[in-house]
Amino acid sequence: MSQEEIAREAIKHALKALRKRHLLEEGAHAPAFIALARPIAHQGSEWKEKAESLELELQQCYKAQSRLSEQLVVEVAESRASKASLQEKEAAVADLQKELTEKRDECSQLTTDLEEKIKALDLVVSENKEIRAQLEEMSIRAKNAEAESKVLIDRWMLEKMKDAERLNEANALYEDMIERLRASGLEKLARQQVDGVVRQSEEGAEYFVESTIPSACKSRIHAHEGGCASILFEYNSGKLITGGQDGSIKMWDTNTGALNHTLHGCIGSVLDITITHDNRSIIAASSSNKLYAWDVSSGRVRHTLTGHMDKVCAVDVSNSSRHVVSAAYDRTIKVWDLQKGYCTNTIIFPKNCNALCFSMDGQTICSGHVDGNLRLWDIEKGKLLSEVAAHSNAVTSISLSRNGNVVLTSGRDNVHNLFDMRSLEVCGTLRATGNRVASNWSRSCISPDDNYVAAGSADGSVYIWSISKADIVSTLKEHTASVLCCSWSGHGKPLASADKNGIVCTWA
């Protein structure tokens, strides 16, 4: 019950007690009134008036007593309510005092923690000063080391120039020896012994055949819907492999123009393809940010290599067929273990890469970028070894010569440059009126005997240059759309080219 209800009950009990007392007192005085009434009746009206007056006074006294009783009850109730309120306030004061004590203890603990934090901060500041001093000392050492490295690089470059001069002398002697052997009718023997051009295939060993200058279209194949961006020949074989915008990989017999096999499973357009040296695996770079590796014999996807964040535009495989290198428009080059199917290294660079290839030893990656630079990277450390401005516009293609000493680059400036891999010096420049590179992924190629260069043009022509003469030796016209890529068979013929309409032509 609330305090108000308790007070009301108390007042009710007090009123009942007063009424009972009033009735008892009236009963007690009744005989006296009767006794007094008798003599007063005899004494006359004077006494009657006095009795009535006294009775009236008595009633007034009763009324005053009743009012005082009611006031007393109210005051008692108010007193009890005030007492209860006082008790509540005393309890609240006790709680507040307890809370104040807790807050004081908490404040004391926070003060102690603050002092500890200040001490720790002072310690960190002193350590920071020491680290800064060490950093300044290391910066001075780094600057000194950089200066020393520059001196060493200058010396190294001087030695490289000397080596290049000696190499040029050796090449001159080599060419003179070849001329003498040709004069004596021993050209074939010279190619076998000096160049060591014996190629191995699954059917056995066969000797290298000198590349012929193609002059006529041998076959015209509608290979893919939407365009064909990449083609290449199997090693030591006349089979042609094509990759198209329709996401399929197709294998063709160039002698008959017949389709031998189709590989499915690629999501997105095929932008570049490569094949292992044992012809067992084909790897494709796709616009779906992935690479796909097929087992040729079964036609099934062996690995799906994921990790790039943008379209993969270039791919190559090492001579050992162990490592694959890919470049994407996320500004990274990734090195993959083909046997295990995972990435072993990632190289990050400031400009997107359009084309790349392995060196002969598989330890160096050559990459061509949209800023026109040719860069060489260490595959193990991911370190930039050297860099040269190859073109005034984006590099679109990189091809390595058979002996690995020369790398061919093509660019959107419509120039094809030959670089010495050992010194990165330009050893040949090829251009032609009307030859215009069609896209950022237009692929040119070097003939197997390293004597010719083939490149497609936006006008549908295929241009053939002689490397020694640095001049056009043939212009092939059959395509009706921009030619995107060219590839030469390892047998020296035929030459294949593909255009934006998906038409593949073979030339002999």
C-alpha positions as CSV (number, residue, x, y, z in Angstrom):
1,M,0.0,0.0,0.0
2,S,1.1,3.6,-0.7
3,Q,1.7,6.2,2.0
4,E,-1.5,8.1,1.0
5,E,-3.7,4.9,1.5
6,I,-2.1,4.2,4.9
7,A,-2.9,7.8,6.0
8,R,-6.5,7.5,4.9
9,E,-7.0,4.2,6.8
10,A,-5.5,5.9,9.9
11,I,-7.9,8.8,9.6
12,K,-10.9,6.5,9.3
13,H,-9.9,4.5,12.4
14,A,-9.5,7.8,14.4
15,L,-13.0,9.1,13.3
16,K,-14.6,5.8,14.4
17,A,-12.8,6.0,17.8
18,L,-14.1,9.6,18.3
19,R,-17.7,8.8,17.4
20,K,-17.6,5.8,19.8
21,R,-16.2,8.0,22.6
22,H,-18.9,10.7,21.9
23,L,-21.6,8.1,22.2
24,L,-20.2,6.8,25.4
25,E,-19.9,10.3,26.9
26,E,-23.6,11.0,25.9
27,G,-24.7,7.8,27.6
28,A,-22.7,8.7,30.7
29,H,-24.2,12.2,31.0
30,A,-27.8,11.2,30.2
31,P,-28.7,10.3,34.0
32,A,-27.3,13.6,35.0
33,F,-29.4,15.5,32.5
34,I,-32.5,13.6,33.7
35,A,-31.8,14.3,37.4
36,L,-31.1,18.0,36.7
37,A,-34.2,18.3,34.6
38,R,-36.5,17.4,37.4
39,P,-35.6,20.2,39.9
40,I,-35.1,22.6,37.1
41,A,-38.7,21.9,35.9
42,H,-39.9,22.9,39.2
43,Q,-37.7,26.0,39.4
44,G,-39.0,27.4,36.3
45,S,-38.0,28.6,33.0
46,E,-34.8,30.3,34.2
47,W,-33.1,27.0,34.9
48,K,-34.4,25.6,31.7
49,E,-32.8,28.3,29.8
50,K,-29.5,27.7,31.6
51,A,-29.7,24.0,30.9
52,E,-30.3,24.7,27.2
53,S,-27.5,27.1,27.2
54,L,-25.2,24.6,28.9
55,E,-26.3,21.9,26.5
56,L,-25.6,24.2,23.5
57,E,-22.1,25.0,25.0
58,L,-21.6,21.2,25.5
59,Q,-22.5,20.5,21.8
60,Q,-20.1,23.3,20.7
61,C,-17.4,21.7,22.9
62,Y,-18.1,18.3,21.2
63,K,-17.9,19.9,17.8
64,A,-14.6,21.6,18.7
65,Q,-13.3,18.4,20.1
66,S,-14.3,16.6,16.9
67,R,-12.5,19.3,14.8
68,L,-9.4,19.0,16.9
69,S,-9.5,15.2,16.6
70,E,-9.7,15.4,12.8
71,Q,-6.9,17.9,12.8
72,L,-4.9,15.6,15.0
73,V,-5.5,12.7,12.7
74,V,-4.4,14.8,9.7
75,E,-1.3,15.9,11.5
76,V,-0.5,12.3,12.5
77,A,-0.8,11.2,8.9
78,E,1.4,14.1,7.6
79,S,3.9,13.2,10.3
80,R,4.0,9.6,9.2
81,A,4.3,10.7,5.5
82,S,7.1,13.1,6.4
83,K,8.9,10.4,8.3
84,A,8.6,8.0,5.4
85,S,9.9,10.8,3.0
86,L,12.8,11.5,5.4
87,Q,13.7,7.8,5.4
88,E,13.7,7.7,1.6
89,K,15.9,10.8,1.4
90,E,18.3,9.3,4.0
91,A,18.5,6.1,1.8
92,A,19.1,8.3,-1.3
93,V,21.8,10.2,0.6
94,A,23.4,7.0,1.6
95,D,23.4,5.7,-2.0
96,L,24.9,9.0,-3.2
97,Q,27.6,8.8,-0.6
98,K,28.4,5.2,-1.7
99,E,28.4,6.3,-5.4
100,L,30.6,9.3,-4.5
101,T,33.1,6.9,-2.7
102,E,33.1,4.7,-5.8
103,K,33.7,7.6,-8.1
104,R,36.6,8.8,-5.9
105,D,38.1,5.4,-6.1
106,E,37.7,5.3,-9.8
107,C,39.2,8.8,-10.2
108,S,42.1,7.7,-8.1
109,Q,42.6,4.6,-10.3
110,L,42.4,6.8,-13.5
111,T,45.0,9.1,-12.0
112,T,47.3,6.2,-11.4
113,D,46.7,4.9,-15.0
114,L,47.3,8.4,-16.4
115,E,50.6,8.6,-14.6
116,E,51.6,5.2,-16.0
117,K,50.6,6.2,-19.5
118,I,52.6,9.4,-19.2
119,K,55.6,7.4,-18.2
120,A,55.1,5.0,-21.1
121,L,54.7,8.0,-23.5
122,D,57.9,9.5,-22.3
123,L,59.6,6.1,-22.9
124,V,58.1,5.9,-26.5
125,V,59.2,9.5,-27.2
126,S,62.8,8.7,-26.1
127,E,62.7,5.5,-28.2
128,N,61.4,7.5,-31.2
129,K,64.2,9.9,-30.9
130,E,66.7,7.1,-30.9
131,I,65.0,5.5,-33.9
132,R,65.1,8.8,-35.8
133,A,68.7,9.1,-35.1
134,Q,69.3,5.6,-36.4
135,L,67.1,6.4,-39.4
136,E,69.2,9.5,-40.2
137,E,72.3,7.4,-39.9
138,M,70.9,4.7,-42.2
139,S,69.8,7.4,-44.7
140,I,73.3,8.7,-44.8
141,R,74.6,5.2,-45.3
142,A,72.0,4.6,-48.0
143,K,73.0,7.8,-49.9
144,N,76.6,6.7,-49.7
145,A,75.7,3.2,-50.9
146,E,73.6,4.8,-53.8
147,A,76.5,6.9,-54.8
148,E,78.8,3.9,-54.8
149,S,76.2,1.9,-56.7
150,K,76.0,4.6,-59.4
151,V,79.8,4.5,-59.7
152,L,79.7,0.7,-60.0
153,I,76.8,0.9,-62.6
154,D,78.9,3.3,-64.6
155,R,81.8,0.9,-64.5
156,W,79.5,-2.0,-65.3
157,M,78.0,-0.1,-68.3
158,L,81.5,0.7,-69.5
159,E,82.4,-3.0,-69.3
160,K,79.1,-3.9,-71.1
161,M,80.0,-1.5,-73.9
162,K,83.4,-3.1,-74.1
163,D,81.8,-6.6,-74.2
164,A,79.4,-5.4,-76.9
165,E,82.3,-4.2,-79.0
166,R,84.0,-7.5,-78.5
167,L,80.7,-9.2,-79.4
168,N,80.4,-7.1,-82.5
169,E,83.9,-8.1,-83.5
170,A,83.1,-11.8,-82.9
171,N,79.9,-11.5,-84.9
172,A,81.8,-9.9,-87.8
173,L,84.3,-12.8,-87.6
174,Y,81.4,-15.2,-87.5
175,E,79.7,-13.6,-90.6
176,D,83.0,-13.7,-92.4
177,M,83.4,-17.4,-91.6
178,I,79.8,-18.1,-92.8
179,E,80.5,-16.3,-96.1
180,R,83.6,-18.4,-96.6
181,L,81.7,-21.6,-95.9
182,R,79.0,-20.6,-98.3
183,A,81.6,-19.9,-100.9
184,S,83.0,-23.4,-100.4
185,G,79.5,-25.0,-100.7
186,L,79.4,-26.0,-97.0
187,E,76.5,-23.8,-95.9
188,K,74.4,-26.6,-94.7
189,L,77.3,-28.0,-92.6
190,A,77.9,-24.6,-91.2
191,R,74.3,-24.2,-90.0
192,Q,74.4,-27.6,-88.3
193,Q,77.8,-27.1,-86.6
194,V,78.0,-23.4,-85.9
195,D,74.4,-22.6,-85.2
196,G,73.6,-26.0,-83.8
197,V,70.2,-26.0,-85.4
198,V,69.0,-29.5,-84.8
199,R,65.4,-29.6,-83.5
200,Q,64.0,-32.4,-81.6
201,S,60.4,-33.7,-82.0
202,E,58.4,-36.6,-80.8
203,E,59.0,-38.4,-84.1
204,G,62.8,-37.9,-83.7
205,A,65.5,-35.3,-84.8
206,E,65.1,-33.3,-87.9
207,Y,67.3,-30.6,-89.4
208,F,66.3,-27.0,-89.6
209,V,65.0,-25.8,-92.9
210,E,65.7,-22.2,-94.1
211,S,62.7,-20.0,-94.0
212,T,61.2,-19.1,-97.4
213,I,59.7,-15.7,-98.3
214,P,55.9,-16.3,-98.6
215,S,54.3,-14.8,-101.7
216,A,50.8,-16.4,-102.1
217,C,47.9,-17.4,-99.9
218,K,47.8,-21.1,-99.4
219,S,44.5,-21.4,-97.5
220,R,41.9,-19.1,-96.1
221,I,40.1,-20.3,-92.9
222,H,37.1,-18.8,-91.1
223,A,38.4,-19.7,-87.7
224,H,36.5,-17.7,-85.1
225,E,33.4,-15.5,-84.7
226,G,34.2,-12.0,-83.6
227,G,37.9,-12.0,-84.4
228,C,41.1,-14.0,-83.8
229,A,43.6,-12.3,-81.5
230,S,46.3,-15.0,-81.2
231,I,47.9,-17.8,-83.3
232,L,50.9,-20.0,-83.0
233,F,52.3,-23.3,-84.4
234,E,53.1,-26.4,-82.5
235,Y,56.8,-27.0,-82.0
236,N,58.2,-29.1,-84.9
237,S,54.8,-29.4,-86.4
238,G,52.6,-27.9,-89.1
239,K,49.6,-27.7,-86.8
240,L,48.3,-24.2,-86.2
241,I,46.6,-23.2,-82.9
242,T,44.2,-20.2,-82.8
243,G,42.4,-18.4,-80.0
244,G,39.4,-16.2,-80.7
245,Q,36.9,-13.8,-79.3
246,D,34.4,-16.6,-79.0
247,G,36.5,-18.1,-76.2
248,S,37.5,-21.3,-78.0
249,I,40.9,-22.7,-78.9
250,K,41.2,-24.5,-82.2
251,M,43.9,-26.7,-83.8
252,W,44.2,-26.8,-87.6
253,D,46.0,-28.9,-90.2
254,T,47.7,-26.2,-92.4
255,N,48.2,-28.6,-95.2
256,T,44.5,-29.3,-95.7
257,G,42.9,-26.4,-93.8
258,A,40.9,-28.9,-91.8
259,L,39.9,-28.4,-88.1
260,N,41.5,-31.2,-86.0
261,H,40.4,-30.3,-82.5
262,T,38.6,-27.6,-80.4
263,L,39.2,-26.8,-76.8
264,H,36.4,-25.4,-74.7
265,G,36.2,-24.1,-71.1
266,C,37.5,-20.5,-71.4
267,I,35.1,-17.8,-70.1
268,G,35.6,-14.6,-72.0
269,S,37.7,-13.7,-75.1
270,V,41.1,-15.3,-75.7
271,L,43.7,-12.5,-75.9
272,D,46.9,-14.6,-76.1
273,I,48.0,-18.2,-76.2
274,T,51.2,-20.2,-75.7
275,I,52.2,-23.9,-75.8
276,T,54.7,-25.9,-73.8
277,H,57.8,-27.2,-75.7
278,D,56.6,-30.7,-75.5
279,N,53.2,-29.7,-77.1
280,R,51.3,-31.3,-74.2
281,S,49.7,-28.1,-72.7
282,I,48.2,-25.0,-74.1
283,I,47.8,-21.9,-71.9
284,A,45.4,-19.1,-72.8
285,A,45.1,-15.6,-71.4
286,S,41.5,-14.4,-71.2
287,S,39.4,-11.2,-70.7
288,S,37.8,-12.8,-67.7
289,N,41.0,-12.1,-65.6
290,K,42.0,-15.8,-65.7
291,L,44.4,-18.1,-67.4
292,Y,43.4,-21.6,-68.6
293,A,45.7,-24.5,-69.1
294,W,44.5,-27.4,-71.3
295,D,45.9,-30.9,-71.6
296,V,46.1,-31.3,-75.4
297,S,45.7,-35.1,-75.4
298,S,42.5,-35.2,-73.3
299,G,41.1,-31.8,-74.3
300,R,40.3,-31.0,-70.7
301,V,41.2,-27.9,-68.6
302,R,44.0,-28.9,-66.4
303,H,44.4,-25.6,-64.4
304,T,42.4,-22.4,-64.0
305,L,44.9,-19.8,-62.8
306,T,43.2,-17.0,-60.9
307,G,44.7,-14.0,-59.2
308,H,44.7,-11.1,-61.7
309,M,42.2,-8.3,-61.1
310,D,41.8,-7.3,-64.7
311,K,41.9,-8.8,-68.2
312,V,45.0,-10.9,-68.9
313,C,46.5,-9.8,-72.2
314,A,49.8,-11.7,-72.5
315,V,51.2,-15.1,-71.6
316,D,54.4,-17.2,-72.2
317,V,55.9,-20.4,-71.0
318,S,59.5,-21.2,-70.2
319,N,61.6,-23.6,-72.3
320,S,61.5,-26.0,-69.3
321,S,57.7,-26.0,-69.5
322,R,57.7,-25.5,-65.7
323,H,56.9,-21.8,-65.4
324,V,54.2,-19.6,-67.0
325,V,54.4,-15.8,-66.9
326,S,51.3,-13.6,-67.5
327,A,50.6,-9.9,-67.7
328,A,47.3,-8.2,-67.0
329,Y,45.8,-4.7,-67.0
330,D,46.0,-4.6,-63.2
331,R,49.6,-3.5,-63.6
332,T,51.1,-6.9,-62.5
333,I,53.1,-9.7,-64.0
334,K,52.6,-13.1,-62.3
335,V,54.8,-16.1,-62.4
336,W,53.0,-19.5,-62.1
337,D,54.1,-23.0,-61.4
338,L,52.4,-24.9,-64.2
339,Q,52.8,-28.3,-62.5
340,K,51.2,-27.2,-59.2
341,G,48.9,-24.5,-60.6
342,Y,49.6,-21.6,-58.3
343,C,51.3,-18.2,-58.4
344,T,55.0,-18.1,-57.2
345,N,55.8,-14.4,-57.6
346,T,54.0,-11.1,-58.5
347,I,55.8,-8.1,-60.0
348,I,54.1,-4.7,-59.7
349,F,54.9,-1.9,-62.2
350,P,53.6,1.6,-62.9
351,K,52.4,1.1,-66.5
352,N,50.2,-1.7,-68.0
353,C,52.0,-4.4,-69.9
354,N,50.8,-5.5,-73.4
355,A,53.3,-8.2,-74.3
356,L,56.0,-10.3,-72.7
357,C,58.3,-13.4,-73.2
358,F,60.8,-15.5,-71.4
359,S,64.5,-15.4,-72.1
360,M,66.2,-18.6,-73.4
361,D,67.4,-19.6,-69.9
362,G,64.0,-18.9,-68.3
363,Q,65.4,-16.6,-65.7
364,T,64.5,-13.3,-67.3
365,I,61.2,-11.8,-68.4
366,C,61.0,-9.3,-71.2
367,S,58.0,-7.0,-71.0
368,G,56.6,-4.3,-73.3
369,H,54.4,-1.5,-71.7
370,V,52.0,1.1,-72.8
371,D,54.5,3.8,-72.0
372,G,56.7,2.5,-74.9
373,N,59.4,1.0,-72.6
374,L,61.0,-2.4,-72.8
375,R,61.8,-3.8,-69.3
376,L,63.8,-6.9,-68.2
377,W,62.9,-8.6,-64.9
378,D,64.5,-11.2,-62.7
379,I,62.0,-14.0,-62.4
380,E,63.1,-15.1,-58.9
381,K,63.5,-11.8,-57.2
382,G,61.0,-9.8,-59.2
383,K,63.6,-7.1,-59.6
384,L,63.9,-4.7,-62.5
385,L,67.2,-5.5,-64.3
386,S,67.2,-2.9,-67.0
387,E,64.8,-0.7,-69.0
388,V,65.0,1.1,-72.3
389,A,62.6,3.4,-74.2
390,A,61.8,1.2,-77.2
391,H,58.9,3.1,-78.8
392,S,57.3,6.6,-78.7
393,N,54.0,4.9,-78.1
394,A,52.7,1.7,-76.6
395,V,54.6,-1.6,-77.2
396,T,52.2,-4.2,-78.7
397,S,54.4,-7.2,-79.3
398,I,57.6,-8.9,-78.1
399,S,59.3,-11.9,-79.9
400,L,62.6,-13.6,-79.1
401,S,64.9,-14.8,-81.8
402,R,65.7,-18.5,-82.1
403,N,69.2,-18.1,-80.6
404,G,67.8,-15.7,-77.8
405,N,70.3,-12.9,-78.6
406,V,67.8,-10.6,-80.3
407,V,64.3,-9.4,-79.2
408,L,61.8,-7.9,-81.6
409,T,59.4,-5.2,-80.4
410,S,56.5,-3.6,-82.2
411,G,54.7,-0.5,-81.2
412,R,51.8,1.8,-81.9
413,D,54.3,4.2,-83.5
414,N,54.3,1.7,-86.4
415,V,58.0,0.9,-85.9
416,H,59.5,-2.6,-85.4
417,N,62.8,-2.5,-83.4
418,L,65.4,-5.3,-82.9
419,F,67.3,-5.1,-79.7
420,D,70.5,-6.9,-78.6
421,M,69.4,-8.8,-75.4
422,R,72.9,-8.4,-74.0
423,S,73.2,-4.7,-74.2
424,L,69.6,-3.5,-75.0
425,E,71.0,-1.5,-77.9
426,V,69.0,-1.2,-81.1
427,C,70.5,-3.4,-83.8
428,G,67.8,-2.9,-86.4
429,T,64.7,-0.7,-87.2
430,L,62.0,-1.8,-89.6
431,R,59.2,0.4,-90.9
432,A,57.2,0.7,-94.1
433,T,54.8,3.3,-95.7
434,G,51.3,2.1,-95.1
435,N,52.2,-0.3,-92.3
436,R,50.0,0.7,-89.3
437,V,49.8,-1.4,-86.2
438,A,46.1,-2.3,-85.6
439,S,45.8,-2.6,-81.8
440,N,47.6,-2.7,-78.5
441,W,47.9,-6.5,-78.9
442,S,49.0,-6.8,-82.5
443,R,51.7,-9.5,-82.6
444,S,54.6,-9.6,-85.0
445,C,57.1,-12.5,-85.4
446,I,60.6,-13.5,-86.4
447,S,61.2,-16.3,-88.9
448,P,62.8,-19.5,-87.5
449,D,66.1,-18.7,-89.2
450,D,66.2,-15.2,-87.8
451,N,66.3,-13.7,-91.3
452,Y,62.9,-12.2,-91.6
453,V,60.2,-10.3,-89.7
454,A,56.5,-10.5,-90.4
455,A,53.9,-8.0,-89.2
456,G,50.2,-7.3,-89.9
457,S,48.7,-3.9,-90.7
458,A,45.4,-2.1,-90.2
459,D,44.9,-2.1,-94.0
460,G,44.7,-5.9,-94.1
461,S,48.3,-6.4,-95.5
462,V,51.1,-8.5,-94.1
463,Y,54.5,-7.0,-94.5
464,I,57.7,-9.1,-94.7
465,W,61.1,-7.5,-93.9
466,S,64.6,-8.8,-94.5
467,I,66.5,-8.2,-91.2
468,S,69.9,-8.0,-92.9
469,K,68.7,-5.5,-95.6
470,A,66.2,-3.7,-93.3
471,D,63.8,-3.5,-96.3
472,I,60.5,-4.9,-97.4
473,V,60.9,-8.2,-99.4
474,S,57.2,-9.1,-99.7
475,T,53.7,-7.6,-99.1
476,L,50.9,-10.1,-98.8
477,K,47.3,-9.0,-99.5
478,E,44.3,-11.3,-98.8
479,H,42.7,-10.0,-95.6
480,T,39.8,-7.6,-95.7
481,A,40.1,-6.5,-92.1
482,S,43.0,-5.4,-89.8
483,V,45.6,-8.1,-89.3
484,L,46.1,-8.7,-85.6
485,C,48.8,-11.4,-85.4
486,C,51.3,-13.4,-87.4
487,S,53.2,-16.7,-86.6
488,W,55.9,-18.6,-88.5
489,S,56.1,-22.4,-88.5
490,G,59.3,-23.8,-87.0
491,H,59.8,-25.7,-90.3
492,G,60.4,-22.3,-92.1
493,K,56.9,-22.4,-93.8
494,P,54.1,-21.7,-93.8
495,L,53.5,-18.2,-92.3
496,A,50.0,-17.7,-90.7
497,S,48.1,-14.5,-90.1
498,A,44.7,-13.7,-88.5
499,D,42.4,-10.6,-88.6
500,K,39.6,-8.9,-86.7
501,N,37.0,-10.9,-88.6
502,G,38.4,-14.2,-87.4
503,I,39.9,-15.1,-90.8
504,V,43.2,-17.0,-90.7
505,C,45.4,-17.1,-93.8
506,T,48.4,-19.4,-94.4
507,W,51.1,-18.2,-96.8
508,A,53.7,-20.2,-98.8
